C-alpha cells in the first residue's frame, strides 16, 4: 500500500486542547519534525494577558510572522513536519475575537487582515489538518494542569468566545483533509488505545483514502 505524499500536517485547537502533546507523540511515532508554537520565547504573551487592549495587535503580529516563517521553512524542507497551530487560526479566530471584544481597534484589525491576506497568498494550507475539539471544562483543566503563570489571567468568557470561533471555522473549513478529535472523550497522552485510534485515522489519510 503506497503512502500519499504528505509534507505538512498541522494541529489546531483552542488554548489547552493538547496540541503540543499530540504533536510530540505523533512526531515521535512517525519520525516527523515538530514545529512548536512560539510561546515560551514570545515577548508579548505575558503582557497581553495582563493588558489585552495595549498588547493585542503586537501579539497577533508576532504570532502571524512566526507562523508565516514556519510555513515557508516547512515548504523548503525535505522532511515531513507537524505544526503546532496554523497561520489561519490567527486571522480567523484570535484577531476577530479581539476585535469583537473591543481590545483591538478597527484600524489595527484592518491592517492585520491586509497583512494576513498578503502572507497567506504566498503559502499552501496543510496537507492534513487535525482539529482538537474540547469543552471549556476540559480546556480549563488542562490549562491549570500545565501551570503557566501568565495563563492564570485567562478568563472563561475569553475561552468560550474562542471556542465559538473555532467551531465556526472548522464547520466551513475546505482547504484540505480534516480530522476532528473530541479530546473530552479520549486521553491520548496516557491511554495507548486512544492514541492508537488517532494513528489509525491518520493512517487512513496517509494511505490513499482521500
Backbone as CSV, one residue per row, in Angstrom:
resi,resn,N_x,N_y,N_z,CA_x,CA_y,CA_z,C_x,C_y,C_z
1,UNK,0.851,-1.188,0.000,0.000,0.000,0.000,0.889,1.241,0.000
2,UNK,0.768,2.093,-0.996,1.636,3.251,-1.103,1.096,4.403,-0.277
3,UNK,2.032,5.200,0.261,1.641,6.336,1.082,1.527,7.588,0.230
4,UNK,0.432,8.310,0.419,0.272,9.587,-0.266,1.342,10.541,0.245
5,UNK,1.896,11.349,-0.639,2.934,12.282,-0.234,2.326,13.377,0.642
6,UNK,2.720,13.375,1.882,2.246,14.363,2.845,3.469,15.037,3.445
7,UNK,3.517,16.343,3.331,4.697,17.094,3.753,4.439,17.946,4.991
8,UNK,3.188,18.384,5.150,2.857,19.337,6.213,1.562,18.916,6.893
9,UNK,1.656,18.533,8.154,0.497,18.222,8.986,0.409,19.307,10.050
10,UNK,-0.783,19.762,10.355,-0.939,20.806,11.371,-2.014,20.400,12.377
11,UNK,-1.798,20.818,13.619,-2.772,20.564,14.682,-3.345,21.898,15.128
12,UNK,-4.667,21.991,15.139,-5.336,23.216,15.567,-6.194,22.932,16.791
13,UNK,-6.521,23.996,17.507,-7.363,23.830,18.687,-7.175,24.978,19.653
14,UNK,-8.119,25.121,20.535,-8.126,26.210,21.499,-6.969,26.082,22.492
15,UNK,-6.775,27.106,23.296,-5.735,27.098,24.320,-6.008,25.953,25.298
16,UNK,-5.028,25.078,25.488,-5.184,23.969,26.419,-5.789,22.708,25.835
17,UNK,-6.009,22.668,24.529,-6.646,21.496,23.914,-5.715,20.281,23.837
18,UNK,-4.407,20.510,23.900,-3.461,19.384,23.844,-2.667,19.315,22.560
19,UNK,-2.561,20.424,21.855,-1.886,20.434,20.556,-0.416,20.016,20.654
20,UNK,0.301,20.594,21.598,1.724,20.300,21.717,1.956,18.849,22.107
21,UNK,1.152,18.344,23.031,1.304,16.955,23.469,1.078,15.986,22.307
22,UNK,0.039,16.250,21.508,-0.234,15.357,20.386,0.840,15.493,19.318
23,UNK,1.308,16.709,19.074,2.371,16.910,18.089,3.620,16.114,18.470
24,UNK,3.958,16.112,19.747,5.142,15.387,20.201,4.957,13.877,20.052
25,UNK,3.779,13.394,20.382,3.520,11.961,20.254,3.545,11.518,18.795
26,UNK,2.921,12.298,17.927,2.897,11.948,16.511,4.268,12.122,15.873
27,UNK,4.991,13.146,16.294,6.341,13.334,15.783,7.228,12.159,16.096
28,UNK,7.114,11.669,17.328,7.910,10.502,17.724,7.458,9.247,16.994
29,UNK,6.149,9.071,16.846,5.614,7.861,16.217,5.998,7.760,14.746
30,UNK,5.856,8.873,14.022,6.084,8.848,12.572,7.484,9.323,12.163
31,UNK,8.226,9.873,13.119,9.523,10.432,12.761,9.413,11.782,12.083
32,UNK,8.351,12.520,12.383,8.135,13.826,11.788,8.862,14.915,12.583
33,UNK,9.288,15.946,11.887,9.847,17.128,12.537,8.707,17.923,13.164
34,UNK,8.925,18.446,14.367,7.892,19.191,15.081,8.209,20.680,15.051
35,UNK,7.218,21.476,14.657,7.328,22.927,14.741,6.432,23.410,15.872
36,UNK,7.057,23.895,16.925,6.312,24.330,18.097,5.792,25.760,17.934
37,UNK,4.662,26.021,18.572,4.182,27.389,18.639,5.158,28.203,19.478
38,UNK,5.431,29.429,19.058,6.395,30.276,19.742,5.739,30.900,20.973
39,UNK,5.733,30.123,22.057,5.082,30.561,23.295,6.104,30.962,24.354
40,UNK,7.028,30.061,24.640,7.963,30.298,25.734,8.833,31.525,25.495
41,UNK,9.228,31.777,24.251,10.101,32.912,23.937,9.330,34.127,23.422
42,UNK,8.013,34.076,23.504,7.197,35.172,22.988,7.303,36.384,23.921
43,UNK,7.773,37.529,23.430,7.991,38.678,24.307,6.716,39.442,24.664
44,UNK,5.566,39.056,24.092,4.331,39.806,24.300,3.274,39.054,25.101
45,UNK,3.403,37.754,25.246,2.297,36.947,25.753,1.891,37.329,27.175
46,UNK,2.839,37.415,28.079,2.510,37.762,29.467,1.892,39.159,29.544
47,UNK,2.447,40.105,28.787,1.894,41.459,28.773,0.480,41.472,28.212
48,UNK,0.237,40.641,27.203,-1.086,40.576,26.581,-2.148,40.146,27.576
49,UNK,-1.882,39.083,28.332,-2.879,38.612,29.287,-3.097,39.615,30.415
50,UNK,-2.096,40.438,30.686,-2.239,41.458,31.728,-2.983,42.688,31.219
51,UNK,-2.829,43.007,29.915,-3.461,44.205,29.343,-3.724,43.959,27.856
52,UNK,-4.854,43.333,27.551,-5.149,42.927,26.182,-5.263,44.115,25.235
53,UNK,-5.865,45.197,25.681,-6.064,46.347,24.796,-4.738,46.938,24.337
54,UNK,-3.776,46.967,25.227,-2.477,47.555,24.882,-1.666,46.654,23.963
55,UNK,-1.742,45.332,24.165,-0.789,44.444,23.504,-1.392,43.501,22.474
56,UNK,-2.696,43.598,22.200,-3.336,42.645,21.280,-2.734,42.693,19.875
57,UNK,-2.554,43.877,19.335,-2.025,43.995,17.974,-0.582,43.492,17.901
58,UNK,0.222,43.881,18.880,1.618,43.441,18.918,1.720,41.917,18.965
59,UNK,0.894,41.311,19.824,0.929,39.860,19.959,0.525,39.167,18.669
60,UNK,-0.558,39.645,18.049,-1.046,38.992,16.835,-0.059,39.127,15.680
61,UNK,0.599,40.260,15.568,1.609,40.429,14.525,2.784,39.490,14.771
62,UNK,3.183,39.354,16.022,4.289,38.450,16.354,3.948,37.013,15.956
63,UNK,2.751,36.549,16.343,2.347,35.182,16.006,2.205,35.004,14.494
64,UNK,1.649,35.990,13.826,1.450,35.896,12.382,2.789,35.732,11.665
65,UNK,3.748,36.545,12.023,5.067,36.434,11.403,5.727,35.102,11.740
66,UNK,5.610,34.673,12.992,6.225,33.413,13.410,5.673,32.239,12.612
67,UNK,4.362,32.184,12.445,3.772,31.048,11.724,3.995,31.150,10.218
68,UNK,4.042,32.343,9.696,4.372,32.521,8.282,5.785,31.993,8.006
69,UNK,6.715,32.340,8.870,8.088,31.854,8.733,8.132,30.329,8.822
70,UNK,7.357,29.763,9.737,7.328,28.309,9.889,6.820,27.616,8.629
71,UNK,5.761,28.154,8.039,5.209,27.536,6.833,6.214,27.610,5.684
72,UNK,6.893,28.725,5.539,7.913,28.845,4.500,9.037,27.841,4.727
73,UNK,9.460,27.697,5.974,10.512,26.730,6.290,10.053,25.304,5.997
74,UNK,8.792,25.013,6.304,8.257,23.671,6.062,8.270,23.335,4.582
75,UNK,7.848,24.270,3.752,7.769,24.008,2.318,9.144,23.875,1.676
76,UNK,10.145,24.536,2.265,11.506,24.417,1.742,12.184,23.135,2.224
77,UNK,11.736,22.625,3.348,12.374,21.454,3.948,12.018,20.181,3.190
78,UNK,12.886,19.185,3.286,12.639,17.895,2.645,11.983,16.902,3.597
79,UNK,11.836,17.281,4.857,11.268,16.369,5.845,9.803,16.698,6.085
80,UNK,9.045,15.690,6.495,7.648,15.902,6.855,7.590,16.588,8.210
81,UNK,6.741,17.606,8.312,6.675,18.434,9.517,5.265,18.443,10.076
82,UNK,5.174,18.395,11.409,3.890,18.580,12.082,3.962,19.893,12.849
83,UNK,2.981,20.754,12.597,2.996,22.123,13.125,1.967,22.296,14.235
84,UNK,2.404,22.925,15.314,1.546,23.227,16.451,0.830,24.548,16.180
85,UNK,-0.412,24.477,15.714,-1.295,25.583,15.340,-0.928,26.156,13.970
86,UNK,-1.949,26.649,13.261,-1.792,27.120,11.887,-1.847,28.637,11.795
87,UNK,-1.407,29.149,10.669,-1.471,30.587,10.415,-2.918,31.052,10.272
88,UNK,-3.813,30.158,9.877,-5.208,30.529,9.659,-5.927,30.863,10.958
89,UNK,-5.535,30.201,12.027,-6.197,30.436,13.307,-5.973,31.858,13.815
90,UNK,-4.808,32.411,13.533,-4.536,33.789,13.948,-5.555,34.746,13.351
91,UNK,-5.812,34.589,12.059,-6.662,35.549,11.339,-8.144,35.214,11.423
92,UNK,-8.482,33.941,11.525,-9.887,33.530,11.505,-10.499,33.443,12.896
93,UNK,-9.667,33.372,13.926,-10.181,33.144,15.275,-9.704,34.212,16.258
94,UNK,-8.394,34.308,16.443,-7.875,35.148,17.512,-8.047,36.643,17.232
95,UNK,-7.662,37.095,16.050,-7.793,38.522,15.753,-9.254,38.983,15.712
96,UNK,-10.175,38.254,15.030,-11.587,38.681,15.061,-12.180,38.682,16.468
97,UNK,-11.750,37.712,17.279,-12.238,37.681,18.656,-11.795,38.913,19.429
98,UNK,-10.542,39.321,19.251,-10.035,40.515,19.929,-10.748,41.775,19.428
99,UNK,-11.039,41.790,18.131,-11.804,42.909,17.573,-13.188,42.987,18.207
100,UNK,-13.870,41.844,18.271,-15.232,41.833,18.809,-15.269,42.136,20.306
101,UNK,-14.187,41.796,20.999,-14.098,42.112,22.425,-13.820,43.596,22.659
102,UNK,-13.441,44.307,21.597,-13.139,45.718,21.724,-11.733,46.007,22.201
103,UNK,-10.844,44.989,22.160,-9.471,45.204,22.614,-8.497,45.323,21.441
104,UNK,-9.011,45.190,20.199,-8.237,45.546,19.018,-9.113,46.460,18.171
105,UNK,-8.638,47.687,17.927,-9.478,48.629,17.196,-9.518,48.277,15.709
106,UNK,-10.470,48.863,14.996,-10.686,48.504,13.600,-9.509,48.895,12.715
107,UNK,-8.819,49.971,13.031,-7.662,50.359,12.235,-6.585,49.273,12.302
108,UNK,-6.294,48.817,13.508,-5.295,47.758,13.661,-5.780,46.452,13.041
109,UNK,-7.069,46.141,13.227,-7.602,44.895,12.674,-7.538,44.888,11.152
110,UNK,-7.902,45.982,10.524,-7.848,46.065,9.060,-6.414,45.959,8.556
111,UNK,-5.481,46.577,9.259,-4.067,46.483,8.918,-3.601,45.033,9.025
112,UNK,-4.004,44.382,10.111,-3.654,42.981,10.344,-4.221,42.093,9.229
113,UNK,-5.489,42.265,8.904,-6.121,41.444,7.863,-5.440,41.614,6.515
114,UNK,-5.046,42.839,6.188,-4.369,43.091,4.912,-3.026,42.374,4.868
115,UNK,-2.305,42.394,5.974,-1.013,41.705,6.041,-1.210,40.195,5.929
116,UNK,-2.220,39.674,6.622,-2.511,38.240,6.546,-2.850,37.828,5.113
117,UNK,-3.663,38.597,4.430,-4.059,38.263,3.054,-2.849,38.177,2.141
118,UNK,-1.910,39.104,2.319,-0.693,39.073,1.509,0.132,37.837,1.832
119,UNK,0.297,37.540,3.111,1.109,36.390,3.521,0.495,35.071,3.066
120,UNK,-0.810,34.914,3.284,-1.432,33.624,3.017,-1.498,33.329,1.521
121,UNK,-1.419,34.374,0.703,-1.403,34.158,-0.745,-0.097,33.527,-1.205
122,UNK,0.906,33.535,-0.344,2.226,33.012,-0.688,2.480,31.604,-0.143
123,UNK,1.523,31.042,0.583,1.730,29.733,1.208,0.589,28.784,0.860
124,UNK,0.826,27.514,1.109,-0.198,26.488,0.889,-0.741,26.008,2.238
125,UNK,-1.987,25.563,2.266,-2.542,25.027,3.513,-1.906,23.685,3.857
126,UNK,-2.076,23.205,5.078,-1.503,21.901,5.446,-2.121,20.765,4.633
127,UNK,-1.344,19.716,4.433,-1.842,18.545,3.702,-2.904,17.805,4.508
128,UNK,-2.778,17.855,5.823,-3.795,17.311,6.727,-3.922,18.263,7.905
129,UNK,-5.144,18.622,8.265,-5.395,19.421,9.461,-6.079,18.534,10.501
130,UNK,-5.532,18.526,11.716,-6.117,17.793,12.837,-6.668,18.821,13.817
131,UNK,-7.962,18.761,14.069,-8.597,19.713,14.994,-8.949,19.014,16.296
132,UNK,-8.467,19.573,17.414,-8.772,19.040,18.742,-9.937,19.829,19.330
133,UNK,-11.095,19.196,19.352,-12.300,19.849,19.875,-12.416,19.548,21.370
134,UNK,-12.615,20.606,22.165,-12.667,20.421,23.620,-13.705,21.341,24.241
135,UNK,-14.308,20.872,25.336,-15.240,21.706,26.093,-14.454,22.715,26.929
136,UNK,-15.144,23.726,27.411,-14.497,24.726,28.259,-13.949,24.066,29.524
137,UNK,-14.702,23.130,30.089,-14.253,22.451,31.303,-12.926,21.725,31.070
138,UNK,-12.811,21.078,29.929,-11.576,20.360,29.592,-10.425,21.342,29.412
139,UNK,-10.674,22.436,28.733,-9.631,23.434,28.493,-9.126,24.026,29.807
140,UNK,-10.046,24.383,30.683,-9.666,24.965,31.971,-8.832,23.979,32.782
141,UNK,-9.245,22.716,32.771,-8.500,21.680,33.492,-7.089,21.520,32.948
142,UNK,-6.967,21.502,31.624,-5.658,21.330,31.002,-4.756,22.540,31.249
143,UNK,-5.321,23.730,31.170,-4.545,24.946,31.405,-4.023,24.975,32.841
144,UNK,-4.879,24.620,33.792,-4.461,24.606,35.200,-3.375,23.561,35.436
145,UNK,-3.489,22.434,34.736,-2.549,21.332,34.942,-1.131,21.698,34.497
146,UNK,-1.012,22.491,33.420,0.331,22.790,32.934,0.971,23.965,33.672
147,UNK,0.180,24.752,34.404,0.724,25.696,35.367,1.573,26.826,34.832
148,UNK,1.212,27.380,33.681,1.935,28.545,33.173,1.411,29.800,33.870
149,UNK,2.319,30.520,34.502,1.914,31.658,35.329,1.137,32.702,34.534
150,UNK,1.587,32.978,33.302,0.936,34.038,32.524,-0.462,33.641,32.062
151,UNK,-0.820,32.353,32.167,-2.160,31.922,31.773,-3.169,31.989,32.917
152,UNK,-2.705,32.374,34.103,-3.612,32.468,35.250,-4.723,33.484,35.017
153,UNK,-4.438,34.479,34.168,-5.419,35.540,33.942,-6.393,35.266,32.809
154,UNK,-6.320,34.090,32.184,-7.249,33.786,31.086,-8.667,33.656,31.635
155,UNK,-9.585,34.390,31.058,-10.956,34.380,31.529,-11.781,33.323,30.797
156,UNK,-12.784,32.798,31.505,-13.658,31.771,30.939,-14.382,32.297,29.707
157,UNK,-14.845,33.548,29.752,-15.590,34.078,28.607,-14.678,34.224,27.385
158,UNK,-13.386,34.458,27.610,-12.423,34.532,26.504,-12.303,33.167,25.834
159,UNK,-12.186,32.110,26.626,-12.104,30.755,26.074,-13.391,30.378,25.347
160,UNK,-14.534,30.768,25.894,-15.821,30.459,25.259,-15.935,31.118,23.892
161,UNK,-15.517,32.377,23.818,-15.589,33.083,22.541,-14.666,32.422,21.518
162,UNK,-13.473,32.042,21.958,-12.549,31.356,21.051,-13.144,30.036,20.576
163,UNK,-13.763,29.292,21.471,-14.371,28.020,21.090,-15.445,28.219,20.022
164,UNK,-16.244,29.262,20.167,-17.282,29.551,19.164,-16.651,29.854,17.813
165,UNK,-15.601,30.631,17.816,-14.907,30.940,16.567,-14.298,29.681,15.953
166,UNK,-13.714,28.849,16.794,-13.131,27.601,16.283,-14.186,26.723,15.620
167,UNK,-15.319,26.569,16.286,-16.369,25.719,15.727,-16.869,26.255,14.385
168,UNK,-17.032,27.565,14.281,-17.470,28.162,13.019,-16.422,27.954,11.925
169,UNK,-15.156,28.132,12.272,-14.074,27.969,11.296,-13.990,26.527,10.794
170,UNK,-14.057,25.585,11.714,-13.965,24.172,11.331,-15.170,23.755,10.502
171,UNK,-16.343,24.253,10.842,-17.553,23.911,10.082,-17.445,24.332,8.619
172,UNK,-16.682,25.382,8.344,-16.563,25.872,6.972,-15.198,25.568,6.350
173,UNK,-14.369,24.808,7.037,-13.002,24.553,6.544,-13.044,23.699,5.273
174,UNK,-12.399,24.192,4.209,-12.430,23.479,2.935,-11.070,23.523,2.221
175,UNK,-10.002,23.702,2.997,-8.677,23.837,2.399,-7.958,22.511,2.209
176,UNK,-8.535,21.427,2.714,-7.894,20.119,2.571,-8.483,19.123,3.550
177,UNK,-7.893,17.920,3.633,-8.375,16.883,4.547,-8.388,17.359,5.999
178,UNK,-9.444,17.000,6.713,-9.639,17.448,8.095,-9.997,16.249,8.974
179,UNK,-9.275,16.112,10.088,-9.593,15.106,11.101,-10.011,15.825,12.376
180,UNK,-11.164,15.472,12.921,-11.650,16.092,14.159,-11.557,15.074,15.287
181,UNK,-10.903,15.464,16.384,-10.743,14.592,17.539,-11.390,15.260,18.741
182,UNK,-12.351,14.585,19.353,-13.034,15.098,20.540,-12.192,14.737,21.758
183,UNK,-11.435,15.695,22.261,-10.491,15.378,23.342,-11.166,15.204,24.696
184,UNK,-12.446,15.563,24.812,-13.154,15.302,26.060,-13.288,13.808,26.322
185,UNK,-13.340,13.032,25.258,-13.625,11.597,25.384,-12.411,10.703,25.157
186,UNK,-11.235,11.293,25.027,-10.024,10.490,24.838,-8.904,11.033,25.717
187,UNK,-7.953,10.173,26.004,-6.749,10.569,26.728,-5.558,10.003,25.964
188,UNK,-5.177,10.695,24.895,-4.142,10.155,24.021,-2.747,10.203,24.642
189,UNK,-2.602,10.950,25.738,-1.300,11.005,26.416,-1.068,9.767,27.271
190,UNK,-2.083,9.365,28.040,-1.927,8.258,28.988,-2.474,6.932,28.492
191,UNK,-3.382,6.973,27.521,-4.029,5.756,27.055,-3.530,5.386,25.652
192,UNK,-2.799,4.293,25.556,-2.223,3.883,24.276,-3.301,3.547,23.248
193,UNK,-4.439,3.013,23.711,-5.519,2.677,22.775,-6.113,3.941,22.156
194,UNK,-6.276,4.981,22.961,-6.796,6.239,22.438,-5.828,6.838,21.415
195,UNK,-4.541,6.808,21.736,-3.556,7.313,20.784,-3.559,6.459,19.519
196,UNK,-3.712,5.149,19.690,-3.755,4.252,18.538,-4.915,4.556,17.608
197,UNK,-6.051,4.957,18.162,-7.195,5.323,17.334,-6.890,6.554,16.479
198,UNK,-6.174,7.498,17.057,-5.779,8.689,16.297,-4.820,8.302,15.181
199,UNK,-3.867,7.448,15.490,-2.918,6.964,14.476,-3.655,6.257,13.352
200,UNK,-4.657,5.468,13.691,-5.432,4.768,12.657,-6.135,5.752,11.723
201,UNK,-6.676,6.823,12.276,-7.342,7.829,11.451,-6.352,8.533,10.539
202,UNK,-5.174,8.817,11.059,-4.153,9.463,10.241,-3.668,8.509,9.153
203,UNK,-3.485,7.250,9.509,-3.060,6.256,8.510,-4.066,6.140,7.369
204,UNK,-5.348,6.260,7.702,-6.374,6.194,6.663,-6.209,7.334,5.664
205,UNK,-5.756,8.497,6.151,-5.495,9.616,5.251,-4.167,9.436,4.501
206,UNK,-3.183,8.930,5.192,-1.854,8.774,4.588,-1.837,7.745,3.475
207,UNK,-2.650,6.706,3.599,-2.578,5.604,2.662,-3.691,5.606,1.616
208,UNK,-4.026,6.816,1.182,-4.791,6.947,-0.045,-6.277,6.868,0.055
209,UNK,-6.854,7.123,1.239,-8.301,7.065,1.328,-8.950,8.429,1.178
210,UNK,-8.196,9.376,0.615,-8.805,10.671,0.280,-8.204,11.140,-1.026
